[in-house]
């Protein structure tokens, strides 16, 4: 149990410092909190290691002008004589072929062995986002520990410019029950072979190309392709607004990628014989008003997700309702609109907005507030201002998969109804892809109602 706690504590303390590079192996003996007047020489002697071993474990010590500061944390490695370096192999996925021929088993109540293989560094945006995501995973492990579920965490930094081969050679990697990663498509083929060979479940948390999902039953992919999301949005639009009058507003945004959705929707409407009208943000007020029905509810679709065009559109809609009060308007939006809620909330309520998304971040709910406070307490900073929040995504993913594995082992499929976990931000619902792995199928509407209430509708 102490080893498990140390692994989790190591991850949290390493994440405290954005200046400290994350370790690529799990060979740290413990974390040392620096006391006043301590020196690198004295700490190395205290733990029976060489100065070079200590510096190798803490690369920031090589930085010009580095100073050992009171209350900072440094990693203490095992002496080299106590560690065994993995032997190079030409094809790491073939390691332990005979051992893994028998299905992996785990003793009841034994710790779940979780591997995290992501770019965990402070070099670029990918690394910083994944550090925050990883912190969320560690917070989930802390919550699970209070529920009696122990997790042994091993984290590897797997950046874009380095091969994943050395990581897969490690014994700790082969012993994982679950692995979260990778972030980059070029690492996918090797990692897919590795988890299949070693009977490990793999969770791909973000948007990469993973054709291996079609044939590898060990894979869970959270990301959904834009084409699949567009199809789901069109299907739900037709179900919910089949009796409404669609109005498409051309926003003159040459950078927009929403044309795929709007063109697909218009084709479906035409195939069903549903009439719609087109207008433009630059149209005169009179011309703009002619696009709207006064006898049927109108559902308005913009062909951009950008904020400036949304501002103009809502201004024109407010003007229309001022001159024609009997016009009924519903806005059908895009996930990006969730970033504009602070400025557009009154308009979202007024125009009965439906915003499709794969997540929902609500900053003022009790669960979100508690998480934000705990994150600030643990890491002495706030989460990044991004949507979705990466730390909450990591927390939701870890809570979902670790509880699922704890209850069902390798039989966990992520299908709806298996768990009672209520996510803070990121609902998950998986379906099997042919004879391959499991694909997330979650989609929600964030619905802002005129009576100033909001609901999240799963579909």
VEXMIFI-330084 format. One line per field, with one value per residue (C-alpha): residue number from 0; x negated, y, z negated. Coordinates in nm, 4 decimals, decimal comma. Layout:
# residues N
num (NUM|...)
east (X|...)
north (Y|...)
up (Z|...)
***
This chain:
# residues 459
num (0|1|2|3|4|5|6|7|8|9|10|11|12|13|14|15|16|17|18|19|20|21|22|23|24|25|26|27|28|29|30|31|32|33|34|35|36|37|38|39|40|41|42|43|44|45|46|47|48|49|50|51|52|53|54|55|56|57|58|59|60|61|62|63|64|65|66|67|68|69|70|71|72|73|74|75|76|77|78|79|80|81|82|83|84|85|86|87|88|89|90|91|92|93|94|95|96|97|98|99|100|101|102|103|104|105|106|107|108|109|110|111|112|113|114|115|116|117|118|119|120|121|122|123|124|125|126|127|128|129|130|131|132|133|134|135|136|137|138|139|140|141|142|143|144|145|146|147|148|149|150|151|152|153|154|155|156|157|158|159|160|161|162|163|164|165|166|167|168|169|170|171|172|173|174|175|176|177|178|179|180|181|182|183|184|185|186|187|188|189|190|191|192|193|194|195|196|197|198|199|200|201|202|203|204|205|206|207|208|209|210|211|212|213|214|215|216|217|218|219|220|221|222|223|224|225|226|227|228|229|230|231|232|233|234|235|236|237|238|239|240|241|242|243|244|245|246|247|248|249|250|251|252|253|254|255|256|257|258|259|260|261|262|263|264|265|266|267|268|269|270|271|272|273|274|275|276|277|278|279|280|281|282|283|284|285|286|287|288|289|290|291|292|293|294|295|296|297|298|299|300|301|302|303|304|305|306|307|308|309|310|311|312|313|314|315|316|317|318|319|320|321|322|323|324|325|326|327|328|329|330|331|332|333|334|335|336|337|338|339|340|341|342|343|344|345|346|347|348|349|350|351|352|353|354|355|356|357|358|359|360|361|362|363|364|365|366|367|368|369|370|371|372|373|374|375|376|377|378|379|380|381|382|383|384|385|386|387|388|389|390|391|392|393|394|395|396|397|398|399|400|401|402|403|404|405|406|407|408|409|410|411|412|413|414|415|416|417|418|419|420|421|422|423|424|425|426|427|428|429|430|431|432|433|434|435|436|437|438|439|440|441|442|443|444|445|446|447|448|449|450|451|452|453|454|455|456|457|458)
east (0,0000|-0,2888|-0,4332|-0,0987|-0,0692|-0,4220|-0,3502|-0,0442|-0,2179|-0,5106|-0,2826|-0,1118|-0,4323|-0,6038|-0,3034|-0,3379|-0,6358|-0,5813|-0,9550|-1,0327|-1,0448|-0,8334|-1,0234|-1,0075|-1,0378|-0,8935|-1,2257|-1,1996|-1,2483|-1,0649|-1,0191|-1,2357|-1,1216|-1,4231|-1,5029|-1,6820|-2,0591|-2,0476|-2,2859|-2,2837|-2,5897|-2,4275|-2,1004|-2,2863|-2,4897|-2,1748|-2,0152|-2,3292|-2,3376|-2,5869|-2,5485|-2,5242|-2,2392|-2,0515|-2,1109|-2,0033|-1,6769|-1,6185|-1,7258|-1,6416|-1,9564|-2,1551|-1,9924|-2,2219|-2,1902|-1,9942|-1,9598|-1,8278|-1,5395|-1,3746|-1,0369|-1,0937|-1,0571|-1,3141|-1,2977|-1,5202|-1,6191|-1,7226|-2,0979|-2,1895|-2,3052|-1,9440|-1,7796|-1,7784|-1,7810|-1,5548|-1,7408|-1,7017|-1,4852|-1,4209|-1,0428|-0,9301|-0,5753|-0,7084|-0,8499|-0,7048|-0,5163|-0,4933|-0,3962|-0,1086|0,0271|0,2355|0,4975|0,3808|0,5473|0,5501|0,5995|0,9184|0,8719|0,5235|0,4299|0,5293|0,2109|0,2629|0,0159|0,0264|-0,1629|-0,1215|-0,3460|-0,3931|-0,6178|-0,6248|-0,7763|-0,4614|-0,0827|-0,0433|-0,2567|-0,0917|0,2569|0,1623|0,0021|0,3343|0,5200|0,2804|0,3409|0,7110|0,6276|0,4312|0,7190|0,9472|0,7047|0,7195|1,1010|1,1039|0,8679|1,1306|1,3772|1,1459|1,0091|0,6282|0,4481|0,0796|-0,0082|-0,3021|-0,3472|-0,5754|-0,6523|-0,5950|-0,6563|-0,5981|-0,9656|-1,0706|-0,9930|-0,7670|-0,9841|-1,1911|-0,8757|-0,7232|-1,0386|-0,9806|-0,8433|-0,6070|-0,4475|-0,3836|-0,2226|0,0378|0,4078|0,5032|0,3067|0,4244|0,2651|0,1247|0,1775|0,0080|0,1254|-0,2250|-0,2551|0,0756|-0,0217|-0,2979|-0,0919|0,2039|-0,0129|-0,1599|0,1723|0,3041|-0,0096|-0,0029|0,3758|0,4004|0,6933|0,6053|0,7992|0,7297|0,8436|0,8162|0,8472|0,6029|0,6361|0,6707|0,7715|0,6633|0,9975|1,1609|0,9749|0,8349|1,0928|0,8662|0,9101|1,1497|1,1556|1,3154|1,2851|1,5598|1,4872|1,6476|1,8380|2,0043|2,0877|2,2385|2,4593|2,5790|2,6517|2,8496|3,0501|3,1371|3,2209|3,4738|3,6272|3,6635|3,7407|3,9281|4,2325|4,0320|3,9283|3,5460|3,3698|3,0057|2,8019|2,4948|2,2377|1,9800|1,7058|1,4609|1,2714|1,5724|1,5758|1,9492|2,0473|2,0280|2,3001|2,5252|2,4973|2,5714|2,8693|3,0112|2,9858|3,1773|3,4442|3,4879|3,5099|3,7911|3,9685|3,9187|3,9003|3,6338|3,5166|3,1770|3,0722|2,7508|2,6087|2,5623|2,9255|3,1449|3,3817|3,6777|3,5106|3,3900|3,7421|3,8869|3,6873|3,8874|4,2266|4,4943|4,7105|4,4546|4,1660|3,8372|3,5122|3,2073|2,8805|2,5635|2,2864|2,0089|1,9261|1,7356|1,8254|1,8264|2,0826|2,2928|2,2950|2,4263|2,6827|2,8288|2,8449|3,0456|3,2713|3,3380|3,4252|3,6598|3,8449|3,8772|4,0577|4,2376|4,3121|4,5097|4,2041|4,0913|3,7159|3,4951|3,1184|2,9379|2,5702|2,2256|2,0037|1,7840|2,0777|2,0271|1,7189|1,9363|2,1911|2,0678|2,1550|2,4433|2,6331|2,9332|2,9616|2,9290|3,2193|3,4253|3,3834|3,4275|3,0783|2,9829|2,6061|2,4818|2,1664|1,9797|1,9274|2,0756|1,8773|2,0950|1,8750|2,1249|2,2440|2,1387|1,9349|1,7446|1,6794|1,5489|1,3225|1,1861|1,1138|0,9408|0,7353|0,6243|0,5368|0,3360|0,1482|0,1528|0,2981|0,6244|0,7079|0,6462|0,9247|1,0143|1,3164|1,3347|1,1348|0,8525|0,8173|1,1895|1,1679|0,8847|1,0820|1,3976|1,2049|1,0154|1,3236|1,5158|1,2566|1,0956|1,4307|1,5372|1,2234|1,2487|1,6043|1,5861|1,2173|1,1467|1,5183|1,5880|1,7278|1,8256|2,1834|2,4546|2,5985|2,2984|2,1798|2,3562|2,0866|2,2255|1,9576|1,8686|1,8192|1,7554|2,0208|1,9111|2,1121|1,9390|2,0487|1,8440|1,7185|1,7797|1,5454|1,3012|1,2802|1,5218|1,6148|1,7600|2,1065|2,1920|2,3625|2,5706|2,7771|2,7135|3,0568|3,1082|3,4792|3,6650|3,7643|3,3925|3,3338|3,0800|3,0943|2,8543|3,0246|2,8385|2,8903)
north (0,0000|0,2385|0,1786|0,2622|0,5802|0,6815|0,6314|0,8544|1,1109|1,1182|1,2023|1,4821|1,6373|1,6150|1,7915|2,0780|2,2184|2,3078|2,3635|2,0020|1,7488|1,4397|1,1165|0,8609|0,5618|0,4555|0,4052|0,6777|0,5587|0,8495|1,2274|1,4410|1,7800|2,0074|2,1497|2,4725|2,4649|2,1176|2,0573|1,8247|1,6495|1,6010|1,4662|1,2234|1,0960|1,0678|0,8289|0,6399|0,7539|0,9466|1,3142|1,2181|0,9753|1,2502|1,4999|1,2451|1,1961|1,5726|1,7189|2,0739|2,0617|2,0913|2,4268|2,7328|2,9061|2,6219|2,6552|2,4017|2,5823|2,5113|2,3301|2,2275|1,8605|1,6410|1,2808|1,0275|0,7380|0,3922|0,3371|0,1973|-0,1265|-0,1852|-0,1364|-0,3567|-0,1873|-0,3453|-0,5362|-0,3898|-0,5968|-0,5553|-0,5835|-0,4816|-0,6041|-0,9593|-0,9453|-1,2091|-1,3816|-1,7092|-1,5362|-1,3510|-1,6527|-1,7111|-1,4476|-1,1996|-1,2307|-0,9986|-1,0988|-0,9759|-0,6304|-0,6019|-0,2524|-0,1664|-0,1068|0,2061|0,3271|0,6795|0,7271|1,0902|1,3912|1,5088|1,8124|2,1919|2,2298|2,3087|2,3219|1,9459|1,8795|2,1413|2,0202|1,6592|1,7525|1,9044|1,5977|1,3743|1,5778|1,5014|1,1304|1,1554|1,3341|1,0500|0,7963|0,9873|0,9789|0,6081|0,5338|0,6733|0,4314|0,1372|0,1092|0,1173|0,2255|0,1801|0,4595|0,4538|0,7588|0,7896|1,1023|1,0052|1,3217|1,3588|1,3529|1,0382|0,6703|0,4827|0,1687|0,2181|0,2595|-0,0621|-0,2519|-0,1851|-0,4538|-0,2024|-0,1301|-0,4983|-0,5434|-0,2680|-0,3514|-0,0279|0,2227|0,5741|0,7050|0,7808|1,1381|1,0943|0,8752|0,7605|0,5819|0,4013|0,0963|-0,0137|0,0495|-0,1393|-0,4452|-0,4113|-0,4115|-0,6989|-0,9016|-0,8333|-0,8447|-0,4799|-0,2442|0,0771|0,4044|0,6586|0,9829|1,2350|1,2770|1,0594|0,8367|0,4819|0,2317|-0,0434|0,0117|-0,1908|-0,5118|-0,4773|-0,5587|-0,4195|-0,0570|0,2113|0,5299|0,8358|1,0600|1,0645|1,1654|1,4918|1,2991|1,0797|1,3822|1,5613|1,2632|1,2450|1,6194|1,6018|1,3032|1,4805|1,8038|1,6230|1,4466|1,7599|2,0244|1,8336|2,0574|2,3820|2,6154|2,6029|2,9330|2,9173|3,2342|3,2823|3,4538|3,5282|3,3427|3,2018|3,0166|2,8189|2,4388|2,4158|2,3867|2,0086|2,0085|2,2728|2,1228|1,7731|1,9035|2,0875|1,7708|1,5733|1,8441|1,8443|1,4648|1,4805|1,7618|2,0101|2,3686|2,6041|2,9582|3,1247|3,4706|3,6618|3,8630|4,1510|4,1435|4,4451|4,4198|4,3790|4,1088|3,9334|3,9285|3,7690|3,4508|3,3829|3,2201|3,3889|3,0759|2,8087|2,8023|2,8981|2,7133|2,9199|2,7646|2,9688|2,8411|2,9389|2,8757|3,2012|3,4592|3,7825|3,6424|3,5072|3,8568|4,0063|3,7290|3,7662|4,1429|4,0980|3,8395|4,0777|4,3479|4,1107|4,0166|4,3821|4,4584|4,1220|3,9917|3,6892|3,5330|3,2222|3,1567|2,8687|2,8781|2,5585|2,6058|2,4484|2,3251|2,6357|2,8433|2,7011|2,9244|3,2311|3,1573|3,4375|3,6989|3,5270|3,3688|3,6027|3,5431|3,1668|3,1741|3,4119|3,2137|2,8679|2,7628|2,3986|2,3438|1,9941|1,8735|1,5689|1,7330|1,9966|2,2203|2,4064|2,6318|2,6950|2,3438|2,2131|1,9264|2,1611|2,4131|2,1411|2,0064|2,3514|2,4219|2,0887|2,1367|2,4808|2,3393|2,0498|2,2339|2,6001|2,7242|2,7270|2,5049|2,6327|2,8426|2,5835|2,3812|2,1115|2,1506|1,8981|1,8179|1,7404|1,5291|1,3283|1,2910|1,1722|0,9307|0,7787|0,7482|0,5809|0,3299|0,2473|0,1815|-0,0196|-0,2305|-0,2746|-0,4091|-0,6046|-0,6574|-0,7209|-0,7770|-0,4046|-0,2638|0,0895|0,0262|0,2518|0,1444|-0,0526|0,2165|0,4654|0,7300|1,0798|1,2692|1,6289|1,7216|1,4264|1,1542|0,8311|0,5610|0,2972|0,0601|-0,2124|-0,1500|-0,4730|-0,7326|-0,4654|-0,2259|0,0097|0,3521|0,6340|0,7362|1,0075|1,3237|1,5775|1,8884|2,1728|2,3368|2,6919|2,7431|3,0778|3,0434|3,0788|2,7122|2,4836|2,1100|1,8555|1,6083|1,2859|1,1229)
up (0,0000|-0,0804|0,2688|0,4258|0,2222|0,3156|0,6867|0,6714|0,4485|0,6875|0,9778|0,7842|0,6573|0,9935|1,1425|0,8893|1,0794|1,4415|1,4666|1,3802|1,6623|1,6021|1,5643|1,8432|1,6121|1,2789|1,0990|0,8368|0,4854|0,3229|0,3260|0,0990|-0,0341|-0,0544|-0,3969|-0,4752|-0,4055|-0,2461|0,0452|0,3441|0,2042|-0,1371|0,0074|0,2343|-0,0605|-0,2773|-0,0275|0,0672|0,4281|0,6348|0,7196|1,0876|1,0165|0,8331|1,1147|1,3783|1,1885|1,1751|1,5125|1,4040|1,1869|1,5098|1,5865|1,5667|1,2309|1,0700|0,6921|0,4445|0,2720|-0,0619|-0,0353|0,3271|0,4197|0,5905|0,7083|0,5349|0,7647|0,6622|0,6742|1,0116|0,8567|0,7376|1,0744|1,3776|1,7148|1,9738|2,2405|2,5887|2,8159|3,1840|3,1457|2,7964|2,8474|2,8601|2,5061|2,2772|2,5573|2,3627|2,0387|2,2042|2,3879|2,0734|2,0009|1,7395|1,3995|1,1009|0,7390|0,5759|0,4181|0,5673|0,6896|1,0451|1,2408|1,4483|1,7100|1,8535|2,1805|2,2836|2,3497|1,9905|2,0150|2,0262|2,3728|2,5703|2,5516|2,5946|2,2899|2,0722|2,1601|2,0901|1,7575|1,6544|1,7808|1,5828|1,2680|1,3075|1,3273|1,0023|0,8311|0,9411|0,7923|0,4652|0,4700|0,5541|0,2673|0,0284|0,1888|0,1174|0,4718|0,4864|0,8020|0,8792|1,1236|1,3649|1,5893|1,8909|2,0900|2,4557|2,6602|3,0304|3,1270|2,9379|3,0043|2,7665|2,7932|2,4723|2,2665|2,4005|2,3082|1,9399|1,7115|1,5468|1,8848|1,9561|1,6139|1,6585|1,6478|1,8225|2,0280|2,1133|2,4332|2,6799|2,7996|3,1383|3,4261|3,5165|3,1797|3,2214|3,4266|3,1915|2,8792|3,0260|3,0885|2,7392|2,5515|2,7602|2,6937|2,3180|2,2611|2,1532|2,2057|2,3883|2,3564|2,6326|2,4696|2,7534|3,1277|3,3169|3,6199|3,4872|3,7582|3,5150|3,3374|3,6158|3,5235|3,1687|2,9003|2,6270|2,7392|2,6165|2,8263|2,6675|2,9732|3,2345|3,5922|3,7146|3,9833|3,7186|3,5039|3,8039|3,8823|3,5214|3,5170|3,8415|3,7162|3,3910|3,5716|3,7886|3,4870|3,2762|3,5350|3,8043|3,7566|3,7469|4,0270|4,0738|4,1475|4,2615|4,2105|4,4287|4,2058|4,4784|4,2885|4,5431|4,2663|4,1428|4,1464|4,0695|4,4365|4,4150|4,1507|4,3070|4,6578|4,5225|4,3266|4,6267|4,8378|4,5742|4,5489|4,9263|4,9343|4,6764|4,8587|4,5742|4,6986|4,5597|4,6325|4,6720|4,5590|4,4910|4,2045|4,4489|4,5620|4,4931|4,1977|4,4306|4,6387|4,3240|4,1797|4,4936|4,4267|4,1082|4,0716|3,8621|3,8461|3,7520|3,5023|3,6688|3,5996|3,6949|3,8153|3,8733|4,1001|3,8590|3,4958|3,4453|3,1819|3,3932|3,6368|3,3500|3,1980|3,5222|3,5672|3,2162|3,2624|3,5842|3,4174|3,1281|3,3776|3,5615|3,2433|3,1467|3,4741|3,5089|3,1568|3,2763|3,4483|3,2573|3,2725|3,1618|3,2122|3,3126|3,2338|3,2182|2,9368|2,9666|2,8457|2,4960|2,4752|2,5305|2,2590|2,0330|2,2954|2,4727|2,1832|2,2027|2,5786|2,5335|2,2875|2,4974|2,8185|2,6635|2,7782|2,8374|2,8399|2,9367|2,7639|2,6353|2,2950|2,0708|1,8366|1,5850|1,3711|1,0907|1,0025|0,6624|0,8153|1,0444|0,7678|0,5354|0,8077|0,8898|0,5246|0,4758|0,7933|0,6722|0,3301|0,4760|0,7485|0,6378|0,9639|1,1563|1,4497|1,8005|1,9521|2,2135|2,3163|2,2137|1,8933|1,9288|1,5585|1,5301|1,8468|1,6900|1,3685|1,5463|1,7694|1,4761|1,2549|1,5358|1,6524|1,3172|1,1519|1,4534|1,4458|1,0681|1,0980|1,4225|1,5019|1,8698|1,9279|1,8866|2,2125|2,1128|2,2269|2,0791|1,7469|1,6205|1,3797|1,1571|1,2024|1,2602|1,4577|1,3767|1,7412|1,9696|2,0096|2,1784|2,3552|2,5668|2,8385|3,0053|3,3568|3,5496|3,4005|3,2863|2,9956|2,8248|2,9675|2,7590|2,8826|2,6327|2,7507|2,5604|2,6180|2,3780|2,3818|2,2555|2,1892|2,2005|1,8332|1,7548|1,6854|1,8474|1,9101|2,0551|2,2886|2,3653|2,7031)
***
